[in-house]
Amino acid sequence: WFDQPPVVVLSFNRPKYLAAVLESLSKQIPQVDPRRVHLFQDGAVNAYSGIRYAEEEDVLKCIAIFRDMFPQGTTHVSPVNIGICENFLRAENVAFVTLNAPFAYFFEDDLVLSPRYIATMDVLRRDFASEPRIAYFNACGRYEESVDVQEANKSAVVNMGHIWGFALRQAHWKAMQPMMSRYLKLVVGRDYRQRPDAEIQALFREWKYAKEETSQDSAKDIVTNALNCCRASTYVCLARYIGELGTHSTAEHFAKLRFADTQMFDGELPASFVVTDGQVEAAVAAKRSAWQIRPDSQ
């Protein structure tokens, strides 16, 4: 499994986006073994609130698109809507418990990949083998920078921005569970879109972090920091975010962040990426300073 991490794709109700993502995944150089690819498809009607969040037709289209492009892949279809947190949780359990993979690559249905994305992730995985404090990593990079600026910094490693198209270590996922289990008790078994924000924020404050966002990404970010670990990315941008419309995005938000202007790097990639002395410590310290509650502010 070290050289063949499972490739997980999470899907819901955007078949056109999913088709673009899967097409980019099918064109990786070298080609990804389709038996590594897993689709975790959420359902239409929420299991807990009974609210319909998608049309059955769109869900069925997503499944059909995946099976057409990756007939040797594995589909994990939820008959009901469980929300992004529980969908991620079941994907993590398959990757790290059922398959016992040391690493897994996770993608959502709104990130189109460069043909060298997976190959670059494999390079990063080897480069970071001796630095376990880099718990998450991706190759989304500085999408707002010009290709020339990316070329000048192409061996550099920077802090990860959005948690997209990422690799996660099994060891870190396991280390997160004692803290994450407390977050999951508040969100699993209920409609994720109706999660108890005040209770989650109180939990974060108990952990000495003042963070208003209550998403599962926020919880994982806090726990990663509490474990003295960080998230890293290449400086070069090897993916394009296309999620203009979705649960957490609008056309206005998409335009404001200028995702349509993404400069995807297409030059020669380095044989390895460089983590400078003290970079991990600085990344951990910066987030802790930004988020953690200071004793004098209590």
N, C-alpha and C positions, 0 to 999 in steps of 0.2 A: 504493500500500500504506500510505502514512502514515495516511490516514483510514479504512482498512479492514484493520487487523491480522488475521491469521488467528487463529481461536479454536480452541484445541487442547483436547481432552478425553481424558484417559488413563483407561482402563477395564481391569478384570480380571474379577472373579467376583461382583459384587454388583449384579445387575440391578435390584433394588428401589431401591437408592440411586441408581444411574445414572438410572433413570426420573425420579426426583424432581429430580435436577440438570438433566437435559435439558429437563424441563418448565419449570423456572424460566428456563432459557436461551431457550426458545422464546417466553417471555412478556416479553422485554425491551422497554423503551420508550426510544427507538424500536426497532422490530424489527431483529434481527440478520439480515443477508443469509445465508441458509442455505448458500450456496456458500462462505462463509468458514469453515465449521465442519468440523473434522477429528476423527475418532475414531481413537485409537491403542489397539487392543485387544490385550492380551497373551493368550498361550495357556495351556493347562492343565497340560501336562507339561513340566518344565524341560528345556531343550535340553542341559544339561551334566551334571546329576546324575541325570536320569531320574525325579526325584521328581514325583509328581502333586500339584499345589497347588490344583487346581480341578476341577470337574466340567464336562465338555464342554457339558452342557445349559445351565449358567449362562453360559458364554462365548457360546454361540449366542444365548441370550436377549438378552445385552447388544448384540450386533450387530443383532439384529432390532429392538430398541427404538430404537436410533439411526437405523436406516434408515427406520423408520416415522415418527419425529418430524422427521428431517432428510433426506428423500429426495434432496435436492440436495447434501447434504454428502458428504464423502469418507471412506471407511473404509480404515484401514491395519491389516490383520489379521496378526498374527504367528501362524504355524501352530504354534509351540511357545512355551513359557514362557521369557521372557528376563529377567524381573524388572524392577522399577521403574526402575533406573538405565539399563538399555539401552533401555527403552521411552521414557524421557524423552530419551535421546540421539538416538534416531531421530526423535522429534518435533521436537527442536531443529534437526536437520539439514534436515528438510523445510521448517520455517519460515524458517530463516536462510540455508540454502544453496540448496535447490531453489527456494523462492519468493522468496528474497532480500528478505524483509520487514524493515524497520527495527525493528519491534516485533512481538511476538506475545503473546497472552494464553493462559495455561495454567491448566487446571482438572483436578482429579481428580474421582473419582466420589462424593464425599462432602461437597460444599459447595453448599447451596441458595442461590440468589442473589435479592436484591431485584430488582424490575423495573427499577431504575435503576442496576444494578451496572455494566454495560458502558458506559452513558452517562457514569457517573462516572469510569470508567477512561479514557475519551476526554478528559475534562476534565483529569485528572491528567497524561496524556500531553502535553497542550499546556502545562500549567502548569510541567512539569518539563523542557520542551524545552531550556531554557538552563542546566539543572543536570544534566549527564551523570553526575555522581557518584552520583545517585540511580539505581541500576542496576536494582533491582527495586521494584515498588510494587503495592499492592492496596488494596481498600476494605473489608477485613474489620474494621478498627478495634478499638475497645475494647468488645468484646462483653459484658464483665462490668459495664459502666457503665449506669446508667439512661438512658432516652431523654431525660430532662430535662438530665442532665449532658452528654450528647452534643449536645443542642441548644445548650447554652451554649458548646460548643467546636467547633461544626460546621465552621468554616473551618480548623481546626488540622490540621497534619500531625505524625504521631508515628512512632516506630520500629515497623517491622513485627514482629509476633510470629511466629506460624506462617506458613510459606511456602505459603500457600493462595491460589488464585484470583488469580495474579499476572501482571503484565506484565514482560517482560524485553526489554532493548535488544539488538539484534543486535550493536552495537559492543562492548558489555560482554561478551556471550557469546564473541565472537571474541577479546577481550583475555584472557579466562579460559583459553583453550585450552592455552597453553604449560604452565601449572601443572596444569590439570585433566587433561591427557593422562597425567601421571604417576599420578594417582589412578585414571584409567580403565584403565591397564595392569594395575592390581591387581585390578580387579573385572570388567572386560569379558571374556567368554569363560569365565566360571565362574558357578556358582549364586550369585546375589547374597546369598542368605540364609546362604551359607557363606563370605562374604568374609573375607579374612585380617585380622582386627582389629589384631593386633600390628604387622603391616607397615604398615597404614594409619596407625596412631598414630605409628609411627616416621617416616613421611613428614611428618605434621603437625608433629612435633617438629623435623624438619629445616627446616621452614618457620618455626620458632620459635613454633609454636602448640601449646599443651597442651590438646587437646580429646579426650575419651574417646569420644564418639559418632563412628562411622565411616561414617555414611550419606552418600549422595550430597548431601543437603541440607547436611550439616555441611561437606563438602569445598567446596561452592560458597560457603557462608557465609565460610569462611576465605579463600578466594581473592578473594572480593569485598572483604573487609577489607584484604587484602594489597595490593589495587589502589587503596586509599584511597577506596573506594566504600561505599555503604550501601543498606539496604532501608527503604522508607518506606510508611506507610499513612495513610489518613484517620483522624481520631478517630472519626467516625461509623461505625457498624457496618452494613454493607449485605449481610451474608451470614450464614448459619447452618450451622455444622458439624454433620453428622448421622452421622459415621462411628463409631458406637458400637462396632461389631465390625469388625475388619479386621486386616491384618498388624501394624500398630503401635498398635492400640487394643483395649481391653477395656471391658466395661460399667463396671468399677470405676474405670478411668482416666477414662472419659467422665464419670462422676458426680463424681469428685474435682475435675475442672476445670470443672464446672458448665456444660457446653456446652448442656444442655437449658434453662438459664435465660437464654440469649442474648437481649439486648434489641436487636432490629433497628430501626434508625432509619427512621421513616416520615414525617418532616417535610420541609419545603422545603429543598432542598440549595443550597449557595452556588454562585455563578457561577464561583468559583475558590477554590483552597486556598493557604494561606500557609505558605511555608518561611521561618522567621525567620533573621536573620543569625547565622552560626556554627552553625546547627543540624546541617548535614551534618558539619562538622568534629567536633562534639561526639559525634555518633552513631558516627562511625568510631573516635574516641578511646576511647569507652566500651567498645566491643567489644574493641578491641585491648588495653585494660587488663585486661579480664576473661579473655581467652584467651591473650594472647601471653606467652611465657616471658621473664621478666626476666633480664638477664645475671647478676645477683647470686644468682639461684636455681638456676643451672646447676651 
